[in-house]
Amino acid sequence: GDSVTQMEGPVTLSEEAFLTINCTYTATGYPSLFWYVQYPGEGLQLLLKATKADDKGSNKGFEATYRKETTSFHLEKGSVQVSDSAVYFCALWNTGNQFYFGTGTSLTVIP
Amino acid sequence: EAGVVQSPRYKIIEKKQPVAFWCNPISGHNTLYWYLQNLGQGPELLIRYENEEAVDDSQLPKDRFSAERLKGVDSTLKIQPAELGDSAVYLCASSLEGGLRTDTQYFGPGTRLTVL
């Protein structure tokens, strides 16, 4: 069945460091891909999405490109801030309105 | 625009007791989802509604869990009786019209349930 695999955490970075969180997926057909962020004590918030191959989603300095050839949707940010500390979830939507989430990657950014 | 509202935010109960969670989706959103999120895991779908109709409840443990969405707006998720393993965060989400690849789910803050 469909699934999402994202890199294990936790990840700890210094402020202004480059961030990559890997996400790969298994799916039939042509899924849509998402990154959600969960700040402490809050619900999940959509960070960015891409609905077809080669689309690039971007928001708040974060980017991810839908790579069908490598079945990946890696999250990147050039310069992280302390306020980016959160848990990041990669997710997949497929026909039949099935949503699959990864296990989450915890990011801590230290000043 | 108001987001998805859930209550209570926290609930502590003894095992074998009943518990209910309430969700008010974003106005105009036809699709409503209930998810279970265990510590260190991603959300897992329990049930999905399209208006009043439960269109996917295949992952809902029907022996103890029930849900309803009267009038296609608010929804209630109930557990009776609760077990220790039910301790988790219960998330509600809504979307304008599920089934579209461009649709986006908006999540509430969740209810953290602790069963003692």
Interface residues (C-beta under 8 A of the other chain):
Chain A: V4 Y30 P31 S32 F34 Y36 G41 E42 G43 L44 Q45 L46 K49 T51 K52 F89 A91 W93 N97 Q98 F99 F101 G102 T103 G104
Chain B: V4 Q6 T31 Y33 G40 Q41 G42 P43 E44 L45 R48 V55 D56 L91 A93 G98 G99 R101 T102 D103 T104 Q105 Y106 F107 G108 P109 G110
